[in-house]
Amino acid sequence: MLQPEDIRAKPDEAFIARVRRTWTVEPEVDHVLTRKLRRRSGPGYTAIPLTTLIEGTTKLIARHIGGDFRLENPRWLQGGASKLQMAFDLTWSPDGRVERTPMVLRMEPPESIVETSRRREFEMIRAMRGIVPVPPVYWIDPEGEDLPYPALVYGFAEGIIQPKPRPGQAVRGAGTNFSPELRAAISAQFVRHLAAIHTVPAEHLQGLKWFSPAKVGSNESVIRQVNWWRRVWEEDRPIENPLMDVAYRWLIDNAPALDHISVVHGDYRAGNFLFTEHDQTITAILDWELSVLGDRHQDLTWCTRKAQSRYAEDGETLLASGLIPADQFFERYERASGLSIDPWRLQYYQLFNDYCSTVHMVATAWRVSNYGKTHQDIVVAWTSVGGNVILGRLREQLEELA
């Protein structure tokens, strides 16, 4: 019989059934988390040759459009601690005329620091076309039938994530270092795009197949999210921690009912959008894998948290996402969205986000790196070190709210 510390490394069906029964989540989230546990005792990550991705991507595309295309200039694409990415050019005839389209394959490793659904990511990016700048999405391999693991193919977007270093540039904090001129242009777009995401008309979201609906006046969708990350904690944690149970109970007992249904990006911050320096324009908002239908305050607290911030040149002004002071950000957001900001909900989602970060870092990052499940084991292991700092902040928040 497996000991408690072994059951998470080799989960049996009884363990899987217990976590599924105890913490109710959205059906597609349940599918992804259950699949993770069932393949956990399999092999860890081994280097995947580029030729394997080329062959799998070719099969995926051929299954959708036949064989009249050429996959050219395949190359590894750097960036991202959770997914493997290959850039390539596709020569094809989508409208009867031959064209060459830059594309990106985004594929999971055996396990990620966040285990998410390619179906949900694909569907949400497609829903956001015309609302905010996002790359087009083309094809999806949700169960890894053509490729080694689940994957999707989307269009290559021009732009960079970080500004090019400037001579004599001061380094203050861990966030992205935008120049004052770039901050002025990018921050306005950053606020405007988040407002657009949060105010997508309800009828625009009715066709979403892989997201459970949310209801104004109900906290059901909030509780599903809290259960999601409590379940992941149970699946991935190296040891018990009573504080996580206290935090979970507080989040359930105080879950606010929705006053407005928003698309929540889930990781909206500097580093998850591309921009071009020559015209100071955000060209694409990336990484929609954590998106949900829920409360706008989740994004508002995430992109203004200190871990996502840095100090301006004066060494005193803290800039949310390296762009704008939080109070100015909130003021501009209210004007752009027409939605109010509730201080209580900000406090709730600040604690919620710290709870999720603790799960990611103390539990999942540790397990994924310790068992060699990712191509980014060093980065992920480094990430896990900061988890106890956030755990301490979680304790402080709970004490203040008691």
Secondary structure, 3 states (H helix, E strand, C coil): CCCHHHHCCCCCHHHHHHHHHHCCCCHHHHHHHHHHHHCCCCCCCCCCCHHHHHHHHHHHHHHHHCCCCEEEEEEECCCCCCCEEEEEEEEECCCCCCEEEEEEEEECCCCCCCCCCHHHHHHHHHHHCCCCCCCCEEEEECCCCCCCCCEEEEECCCCECCCCCCCCCCCCCCCCCCCHHHHHHHHHHHHHHHHHHHCCCHHHHCCCCCCCCCCECCCHHHHHHHHHHHHHHHHHCCCCCHHHHHHHHHHHHCCCCECCCEEECCCCCCCCEEEECCCCEEEEECCCCCCEEECCHHHHHHHHCHHHCEECCCCCCEEECCCECHHHHHHHHHHHHCCCCCHHHHHHHHHHHHHHHHHHHHHHHHHHHHCCCCCCHHHHHHHHHCHHHHHHHHHHHHHHHC
